[in-house]
Amino acid sequence: MSTFNVELKRVVDDSYEIEVGFELEDKLVQDIKLGLAGRVKRFAVITDSTVKELYAGKILEKLHKAGYGADLFSFEAGEKSKTRKTKEQLEDAMLEAGYRRDCCIIAVGGGVVTDIAGFVAGTYGRGVPFINYATTLLAAADASVGGKTAVDTPLATNLIGMFNQPEKVYIDIACWKTLPKNQISSGLAETIKHACLADGKFFDFLSDNMEKLLEIDREACEHIAETNCRIKYEVVMKDERESGLREVLNLGHTVGRAIETVSDYRLLHGEAVAIGLAAEVRLSVKLGHMTEAEAGRVTGLLKRAGLPVEIPDYIDREQLVKKLYTDKKVRDGRLRFVIQNGIGSIVEFKDGVFAAPIEESVAREIIMAM
């Protein structure tokens, strides 16, 4: 018997730029001309049925005008489309259109689009480059930094996927003007989450400027887009693969993701996260890490953003408790929660550990009270 050692050392620079601005379509094409995607001459523009007519078609036309080969691939808008089946359909459509390894994917849309397109890019031809063109506040707050891509299954959300970093991210704030109010509110939930976990002054800014944000004030929106990226970057830079610190970004998501699924996606992601944050601050108060007044400030700001803070009556509470166990933070069959320490920081339970085991009875008590 013999042994042969395959020695492979991998040094990768996954750095990329995030550009925040208004009407960035021409900048995207200019960057491609300057080599953003290397020598690639063919682009698969992946989008959803809503963004297709609003922005993706315009980008496709500009690519054609610049002399590039490009096709549009779309799927039905909404979280229900974030599935393995949608990924398969996109891949089959690209194969049928003749796309091979010498292509680049451009994701144009919100978080569902960037999640699926990034996952497709990571596996198509064993990996092709991709670019994110974020058109929603939620995508700007949640999907623009970190490289997490995934799909949902009937049993759990975001457990089938991979880490895959884009070539560049564009956050086009001009697109926010066409978003329905509930989509703006949904994005503000992740923004409030970032303030709660990392920046008390940012929380104060949101409190002082909530009305401006809801009206898409240019200066206020630029500030929150940049601050969201900074906060998430500072976490991801230290823990790209979610081995410890990055779990803080799941604040409010243990209950939030579960309720999103149990509601059969009647709730938007941000709406579900808002309810999850409201549950989490109750838990934080119970454990002695927050005051009632601080918890009231969080729920009050969520309400001002147009977000729910109570569990809807149509949600089966017992089903919701069971669904908590599909959360990716569960270890050895035990629920684990990220807990706020006041406003602007997270409890570190021991060195490098930011999620604590919580008994099911305690989680059930919080849920039943809501």
C-alpha positions in Angstrom: 0.0 0.0 0.0 1.2 3.5 -0.8 0.2 7.0 0.0 0.6 10.0 -2.3 0.2 13.4 -0.8 -1.6 16.0 -2.9 -0.4 19.3 -1.6 -2.6 22.2 -2.6 -2.1 25.6 -1.1 -4.7 28.2 -2.1 -4.1 31.9 -1.8 -7.1 33.9 -2.9 -7.9 37.6 -2.9 -11.7 37.9 -2.9 -11.7 41.7 -2.4 -14.2 43.7 -4.3 -15.7 47.2 -4.5 -19.2 48.3 -3.5 -20.3 51.4 -5.4 -23.2 53.4 -3.9 -24.8 55.9 -6.2 -27.7 56.8 -8.5 -28.5 55.4 -12.0 -25.3 53.3 -12.2 -26.1 51.4 -15.4 -23.7 53.3 -17.5 -21.0 53.0 -14.8 -21.5 49.2 -14.8 -20.9 49.0 -18.6 -18.0 51.3 -18.4 -16.4 49.1 -15.7 -16.9 46.0 -17.8 -15.1 47.8 -20.7 -12.2 48.5 -18.3 -11.9 44.8 -17.5 -14.1 44.2 -14.5 -15.0 40.7 -15.7 -11.7 40.1 -17.4 -11.9 39.2 -21.1 -15.4 37.9 -20.9 -17.6 39.0 -23.8 -20.8 37.3 -23.0 -23.1 38.1 -20.0 -26.1 36.3 -18.5 -28.3 38.9 -16.9 -30.3 37.2 -14.2 -33.3 39.0 -12.7 -36.9 38.5 -11.6 -40.3 39.3 -13.2 -40.6 42.6 -11.5 -37.1 44.0 -12.1 -37.0 42.7 -15.6 -39.0 45.5 -17.1 -37.8 48.2 -14.7 -34.0 47.9 -14.9 -32.7 44.6 -16.2 -33.9 45.2 -19.7 -32.2 48.6 -19.7 -28.9 47.0 -18.7 -29.3 44.4 -21.4 -29.7 47.0 -24.0 -26.6 48.9 -22.9 -24.6 45.7 -23.0 -25.7 45.1 -26.5 -25.0 48.7 -27.5 -21.5 48.3 -26.1 -20.9 45.2 -28.4 -21.3 42.5 -25.8 -23.3 39.3 -26.2 -26.0 39.2 -23.5 -29.2 37.4 -22.7 -31.9 37.9 -20.1 -32.9 35.1 -17.7 -35.7 35.7 -15.3 -38.0 34.0 -12.8 -41.1 34.8 -10.8 -40.4 37.5 -8.2 -40.7 36.6 -4.6 -39.1 34.5 -1.8 -41.1 31.4 -3.0 -38.9 31.3 -6.1 -35.7 31.0 -4.0 -35.5 27.2 -4.6 -33.3 24.5 -6.1 -35.9 24.2 -8.9 -35.4 27.9 -9.9 -31.6 27.4 -9.9 -32.0 24.4 -12.1 -34.3 26.2 -14.5 -31.8 29.1 -14.9 -28.9 26.7 -15.4 -30.8 24.7 -18.1 -31.8 27.9 -19.9 -28.2 29.1 -19.9 -26.9 25.8 -21.2 -29.5 25.8 -23.9 -28.5 29.3 -24.9 -24.9 28.2 -25.3 -23.3 29.7 -22.2 -20.1 28.0 -21.1 -17.3 28.8 -18.7 -16.3 31.9 -20.6 -19.3 34.0 -19.4 -20.1 36.3 -16.5 -23.4 36.5 -14.6 -24.9 39.9 -13.7 -27.6 39.7 -11.0 -30.0 42.6 -11.2 -32.5 42.8 -8.4 -33.1 42.2 -4.7 -31.8 39.7 -2.3 -33.6 36.7 -3.8 -32.0 37.5 -7.2 -28.5 38.0 -5.8 -28.7 34.9 -3.7 -29.7 32.6 -6.6 -27.5 34.2 -9.2 -24.5 34.0 -6.9 -25.2 30.4 -6.2 -25.6 29.7 -10.0 -22.3 31.5 -10.6 -20.5 29.4 -8.0 -21.5 26.1 -9.6 -22.0 26.9 -13.3 -19.0 25.5 -15.2 -17.5 24.9 -11.8 -17.5 28.6 -11.2 -17.9 31.8 -13.3 -17.6 35.4 -12.3 -20.6 37.4 -11.3 -21.6 41.0 -10.5 -24.4 42.2 -8.2 -26.5 45.2 -9.2 -28.7 45.7 -6.1 -32.0 47.4 -6.7 -33.6 47.2 -3.3 -32.9 48.6 0.1 -33.1 45.1 1.6 -30.4 43.9 -0.9 -28.3 47.0 -0.1 -28.5 46.2 3.7 -28.3 42.4 3.6 -27.0 40.9 0.4 -24.4 43.4 -0.8 -21.6 42.3 1.5 -20.4 38.8 2.6 -20.8 36.5 -0.4 -23.4 34.2 1.2 -25.6 32.6 -1.5 -28.3 30.0 -1.0 -31.7 28.6 -1.7 -34.6 27.6 0.5 -36.2 24.2 0.9 -39.5 23.2 2.4 -37.7 22.2 5.6 -35.3 25.2 6.1 -34.1 28.5 4.7 -30.6 29.2 3.4 -29.1 25.9 4.4 -28.3 24.9 0.8 -25.7 27.3 -0.7 -22.1 28.5 -0.7 -19.8 31.4 0.0 -19.1 33.1 -3.3 -17.8 36.6 -3.7 -18.8 38.9 -6.6 -16.5 40.9 -8.8 -18.2 44.1 -7.7 -21.5 45.3 -6.2 -23.5 48.3 -7.4 -26.1 49.8 -5.0 -28.4 52.0 -7.1 -30.4 54.1 -4.7 -32.4 55.6 -7.6 -34.1 52.2 -7.9 -35.6 52.6 -4.4 -38.0 55.2 -5.7 -39.9 52.5 -7.5 -40.2 50.2 -4.5 -43.6 49.8 -2.7 -43.6 51.2 0.8 -43.7 47.8 2.4 -40.4 46.9 0.5 -38.8 50.1 1.9 -39.9 49.1 5.4 -38.6 45.6 4.8 -35.1 46.9 4.0 -35.2 49.2 7.0 -35.6 46.1 9.3 -32.2 44.9 8.3 -30.9 48.4 8.7 -32.3 48.7 12.2 -30.8 45.3 13.0 -27.3 46.6 12.0 -27.7 49.6 14.3 -28.9 47.4 17.2 -26.0 45.0 17.0 -23.1 47.4 16.2 -23.8 51.1 16.3 -25.8 53.1 18.9 -25.2 56.4 17.1 -26.5 54.9 13.9 -29.6 53.9 15.8 -30.0 57.5 16.9 -29.6 58.6 13.3 -32.4 56.2 12.2 -34.6 57.5 14.9 -34.0 61.1 14.0 -34.4 60.6 10.2 -37.0 57.8 9.8 -39.5 60.0 8.0 -36.8 61.2 5.5 -35.8 57.6 4.9 -39.4 56.6 4.2 -39.5 59.4 1.6 -36.2 58.3 0.1 -34.3 61.4 0.9 -31.1 61.3 -1.1 -28.6 62.3 1.6 -30.2 60.1 4.3 -30.4 57.1 2.0 -26.8 57.4 0.9 -25.8 57.5 4.6 -27.7 54.3 5.5 -26.4 52.5 2.4 -22.8 53.3 3.3 -23.3 52.5 7.0 -25.0 49.2 6.4 -22.0 48.2 4.2 -19.5 49.4 6.8 -21.1 47.5 9.7 -21.5 44.3 7.7 -18.0 44.5 6.3 -16.4 44.9 9.7 -18.1 41.7 10.8 -17.5 39.7 7.6 -13.8 40.8 7.3 -13.2 39.1 10.7 -15.3 36.0 10.0 -15.9 35.4 6.3 -17.0 31.8 6.7 -19.4 32.3 9.7 -17.3 30.4 12.3 -18.2 32.7 15.2 -18.5 36.5 15.1 -20.6 36.5 11.9 -23.4 34.9 13.8 -24.2 38.4 15.2 -25.7 39.2 11.8 -28.4 36.7 12.6 -29.8 38.9 15.3 -33.6 38.6 15.1 -33.4 35.8 12.5 -33.9 32.8 14.7 -37.6 33.7 15.1 -37.6 35.8 12.0 -36.7 33.1 9.5 -39.0 30.6 11.2 -42.0 32.9 11.1 -41.2 33.8 7.4 -41.5 30.2 6.5 -44.5 29.3 8.7 -46.3 32.3 7.2 -45.8 30.7 3.8 -44.0 33.9 2.8 -47.1 36.1 3.4 -44.6 38.2 5.4 -41.7 39.9 3.6 -38.3 39.0 4.9 -37.8 42.3 6.7 -41.3 42.1 8.2 -40.5 38.7 9.6 -37.1 39.9 10.9 -38.8 42.9 12.6 -41.0 40.4 14.6 -37.9 38.4 15.3 -36.1 41.5 16.6 -39.2 42.3 18.8 -39.0 38.7 20.2 -35.2 39.0 20.7 -35.4 42.2 22.7 -38.0 40.6 25.0 -35.6 37.7 25.5 -32.7 40.2 26.2 -34.7 41.9 28.8 -35.6 38.6 30.4 -31.9 37.6 30.5 -30.9 41.0 32.0 -29.0 42.4 29.0 -31.5 45.2 28.1 -33.8 47.5 30.0 -37.5 47.7 29.3 -36.9 51.2 28.1 -34.2 50.1 25.5 -36.5 47.3 24.3 -39.3 49.9 23.9 -37.0 52.1 21.8 -36.3 49.2 19.4 -39.9 48.2 19.0 -40.9 51.8 18.7 -38.5 52.4 15.9 -39.6 49.3 14.1 -43.2 50.5 14.3 -42.2 54.0 12.9 -40.6 52.2 10.0 -44.0 50.6 9.2 -43.0 47.2 10.5 -44.9 44.6 12.6 -43.7 43.7 16.1 -46.4 41.1 17.0 -46.9 37.6 15.6 -50.0 37.6 13.3 -53.0 35.6 14.5 -52.9 33.3 11.5 -49.5 31.9 12.7 -49.6 28.5 14.5 -47.4 29.2 17.6 -46.6 25.5 18.2 -45.6 25.1 14.6 -43.4 28.2 14.9 -41.6 26.8 18.0 -40.9 23.5 16.0 -39.6 25.5 13.0 -37.0 27.3 15.2 -35.0 24.0 15.2 -34.3 24.5 11.4 -32.2 27.5 12.3 -28.6 27.1 11.2 -27.3 28.2 14.6 -28.8 25.1 16.3 -26.1 22.9 17.8 -26.6 19.4 19.2 -30.3 19.8 18.9 -30.4 22.9 21.1 -31.7 26.3 20.1 -29.2 29.2 20.1 -30.0 32.9 20.0 -27.9 36.0 19.4 -28.7 38.5 22.1 -28.5 42.3 22.2 -26.5 44.0 24.9 -28.4 47.2 25.2 -28.5 49.1 21.9 -25.4 49.0 19.7 -23.7 45.8 20.8 -24.1 42.0 21.2 -23.5 39.8 24.2 -20.3 37.8 23.9 -21.0 34.8 26.1 -17.4 33.7 26.1 -14.4 34.3 23.9 -15.6 34.2 20.3 -19.1 32.9 21.2 -22.0 35.2 20.3 -25.0 32.8 20.4 -26.2 31.2 23.6 -28.3 28.0 24.1 -31.8 28.9 25.1 -34.3 26.4 26.5 -37.3 25.7 24.3 -39.6 26.5 27.2 -38.1 30.1 27.4 -38.5 30.5 23.6 -42.1 29.3 23.8 -42.9 31.7 26.6 -41.7 34.6 24.5 -43.5 33.5 21.4 -46.8 32.9 23.3 -46.6 36.3 24.8 -46.5 37.9 21.4 
